[in-house]
Amino acid sequence: MSPHSQTRLVPEPEDTELPPVVRLPRISPERLRELNQLGQEGVKESPVRCVACGGSATNVNLSERWALFGEHYTLVRCAGCRTVSTFPLPSPEVLHQVYSGGSFTYSWYSDHYPAKFLDSVMRLLELRREEVPLGKRLLDFGGGQGYLSAAARLLGYDSETYDPVLGSGRAPAPGSYDSVVSLHVLEHSPDPAGTVESMRSFLKPGGTLVLVVPNGLSQGYERYGSAWTWAQPPLIHLHHFTEQGLAVLLRQNGFELSRVSFHERWDANRVSDVALAKTFSKLDSDWGSTRVRKLVAARNSLLRFGTLMLAQAWARVTPPSALSELRIIATSRP
């Protein structure tokens, strides 16, 4: 187990009461009934369903609404697994506008490539220490500019990147990889179940999936909600997953879970993005407002890796659900 994570084996599914979520404002029972009635009238055929577990989802914060690309968006939360999602989900045309320059820029990843590469090496060494069966052939699914696959090749894996959004790499042959590693991809997908099934299709029978997303019940979400650095609603991160929701989603799409762990990372942790959130928000904003972006990126990366060491120490005495990242390791059923 890494010093900045808390890991445990996955128990069998059971019907247990989930802890209350305090990161979003509560509304009165009367208003909730009114919203549910409005939701039923609006969709006529069925209530809004959770993309992770299929449970009923309702709006829990009326103040969070966005008007973007000719559509109005809000957030809905599942009453069962607590997963939060954008509603309505954006159309393919809207997502094309977002990722072709409307809201999302790949230049941040280019300027922070050294930090992302180092982070990838650290992650792979972490998996190796934990004896996660990655095998020889490793697919970096959704890895954009390929820093994970580059780090994997450095460590001796046969690895390549496939990103269906960015168009990186050729489409992999079905059933050709020992493992698929997907870092912070699923929260961007308008069809999480389809994306998970796509990942599974590239695995050999019994292959390993390493799925990593922001922790939807982290202290960052609890303290800052949609303003937290890894929240990014409504059109960058479409979903804010919980352990419970992902467990159902993976089991329903051909996987058996082997372990769950929670982590702090250089680009989101409770020191830089909770305790010192205002300071690092200003530092991060400097990157987009200067001509020396790579120098600012290098400065911010060094400062963030410094806070990561403090966050790692803090994680040892912290409930795991407070940490910033959720990682699930699962095995593909034959």
N, C-alpha and C positions, 0 to 999 in steps of 0.2 A: 504493500500500500504506500502510495506516495505521501510525503509529509504534508501536502496541502490539500489532501482529499480525504473523504471518508467513504469507505466501500463496504458493501455487504452483499451476501448472496440474496437472490430474489426469492421471497416466500411464495407459496402457492396463492393464487387469487382467493380472496375471501371478502365477505361483506362486512366491512368495518366502517365506522363513522369517520369521515374526514375531518381534520381540524378546521376551525373557522378561518376564513381569509379576511384579513383586516386592511389590505392594501387599497381597496376600492371603497368609496363612500357607500354607506348603507342607505336604503330607502324604506319608507314605511310599508307595512303589509298591504295597506289600502292601495298605495301607488303601485306596488308590485303586481297586485291583482289586476289593476287597470292596464299596466303594461302587457301582462300576459294576454289579456283580452284583446288589446290592440294588435298584439303579435298574431293571435289566432285569426283576427279579422283580416290582417294584412296578407297572410300567406294562404288563408282559406283552407288549404288541404291539410297542413300539418304545421306544428311549431318548428322553430329553428332548431336544428339538430347539431350536436357537437361533432366536429370532424374527427375527434380522437376516439371517443367511446360511444357515440351515438345518442347520448343523453340529451335532455332538454336544455336549451341555452337561452338566456334572457339578458336584456340590457341591464347593467347594474350601475351605470354612471351616466346620467343624462347630459352632463356637461361635456363629455368627450364626444364631440362630433366634428367631422372634417368634411369640407366641400372641396373635392379635388377631381380634376379631369371630367367635370360635368356630372359627378355623382356625389351623393352624400353617404358618408361612412360613420359607423360607430363600432363599439366593442360589445360582444356578448360573452357571458361566462356560463360554462356548463355547471348545472346544479349538482352533477355527480362527481366528475373528476377534477373540476375547477379549471380546466383549460379555458383560456380566453382567446377569442378569434375576432378578426375583422368581419363586420356584417354591413352590407352584403359583400361577398368576396368579389374582388375586381375581375373584370373581363380580361381575356387575353390581349385585347387591344390596349387596355389601360396599362397592363403589366409591360407590354412592349414599350409604351411611352416612358414608363418608370425606368426601365433598364436600358433604354437608349439615350438617357440623359435627362429625363424629367426630374428624378429625385435621387437617383443612385449613380455614383461615380466610381469607376474602377481605378481611377488615378490614386485614390487613397491606398489601395492595395499595392499598387506599384511603388509608391513612395515609402510604404512601410514593409516592403518585401523582406529586408533583412530580419526584422522583428518577427514577421510571420514565419519565416524559414526556421529561425531559432525556436520559436514556439512549437513548430512541427517536429523538430528533432526531440524536444523535451517530451512531447506527447508520445512519440514512438518509443522512446526509452522507458517511459512510464509504463506503457503496455507490455514491453519486454520484461521489465522487473516483475510485473504482475502475472507473467507467464500466460498472457492472452494468446490463444492459438491463431496467429495471423497467417501461418504458412509462408510460402515463398512468393506467390503472386498476389499483389495487393492493388486494389482499385481505389483511387482517390475520387470519390463521387461528388461532383459539384464543386471541385476544388479551384475553380477559376484559373488563376495564373500558375498553378501547379507547384506551389511551395511544399505541399505535403508529399507529393510523389517525388520531388527532387530530394527531400530529406530521406524518404524511404530508400531511394536508390543509393544514397550515400551510406546508409546503414545495411546495405546488402540485399534489399528486397527487389524483386522484379515488379516495378510499379509504373503506372501511368495515370494521368488525369482524364476524367471524362466529365464535362460540364455541359448538360443539355441546354442551359440558358445561354452561356457565353459561347458555346460551340467549341470548347477546348477538347482536343483529342478525337479519335475516330470512335464510332459506336462500338462498344465491346461485344465480343461474341458471348452469347448466353452460356451460363454455366462454366465459365472459364477462369474464375478467380477463387482463391482460397479465402480471401477476406475482402470486405468492402468497408472503407472508413469514410464517414460522412460528417464533416465538421461544420456545424451551423449552416445547414442547407434546408432542412425540413421545414423550419419556420417560415421560409420564403415561398413554399409551394402552395398553390391554390387547391391542390389535390394530394394531401399527405398520404392517403391510402395508396393511390396510384404510384406515388414516388417510392414508397416503401416496397411495393411489389416490383418496381423497376430495379431497385437495389438488389432484391432477392433473386431476380432473374439472372443476374450476372454471377451469382455464387454457385460453386459446386455444392452438391448435397452435403449438408453438415457444415457448410462454410460459416465464417464468423462475420457478423455485422457489428461495427463500432459506430454507434449513433450518438451524436453530441448536439445539444441545443441549449439555449439559455434556460435557466431554471425558473419556471413561471411562479414559483413560490419562494423565491430568494428574498434576502433582506433588501436588495436593491429595488426589486419590484414593490415590496411592502412599503418601503420608505418613500420612493419617488414615483411609483406607478409608471405611467406612460413617458415620464421624463427621464427614466433610467437609461443609461447608455446603451444597453442591449435590448431595450423595449422596441423602439423604432416603429410604432404604428402610424397610420393604418396600412400602408402599402409596401413597406420594406419587409417588416416582420408581420406576416398575416396571422400567425398563431403564437401563443405563449403557453408552451406545454408544461404539464406536470408529470411526475413519475407515474401516477395512476393512469392518466390518459394515454401516455405512450405505451404503457404495459398492455393495455387493451388493444391499441392500434397494432402493435407488433404481433401479438398473439392471434389476432384476427387475420393477419396477412402472412402467415406461414412461418413465424419465428417462435422459438422458445427462449425465454430470458434466462441468462446465467448470473448476471450481477448488475447492480446499480451503484453508481458513485457520484459524488458531488465535489466540485473543484472550484478553485480560484485561478484566474488566468491573468496574464499581463494586460490584456485589453479590457478586462472587466473584473474588478475585485472590490471587496468591501472597504479597502483603504482608499484607493484612488477614486472610486465611483459611488461611495456612500459617505464615509467619514470626511473625505476631501473632495466631494463631488463638485462644488462650485469652483474650486481651484483648477481641477483637471478639465472641467468643462471649458473654462477660459483658455487653458493651454491647448486643448484640442481644437478650439475654434480658430486659434492662430494659424493652424495649418492651411485653412482655406482662404486666408486673407493676406497671403504673402507670396512673393516671387521665389523665395528660398524655401519652398515646401519640403524638400528632402532634408534640409538641415533641421527644420522644425520637427519633421517626423522623427529624425534621429534623436533629437533632444527629448521629445515626448516619450519615445520608446524606452530610452534609458531611465527616465523618471518612473515610468510605469513598471518596468522590471524591478526597480528598487522597491516600489510599494508592494509588488507581488511577494517579495521575501517576508515583509511584515504580515501580509495577508495569510501566507502559509503558516506562520507561527500562530496567528489568531485562529486559524481553522482548527487547530488541535483541541481547542476548548470551546468549540461552537457546535450547536446542533447542525447536522449535515444539511438539512433543508434550507438553511440560511445562506449557503454558499451559492456562487453566481452561476455555476454551470452544472447541467445534468448530463451524465453519460450513461448510456445503457449498452451493454454487450449482450448480444443474442446470437443464437445458432439457427441456421436455416433448416427447417424440417424437410426431410427427403420427400 
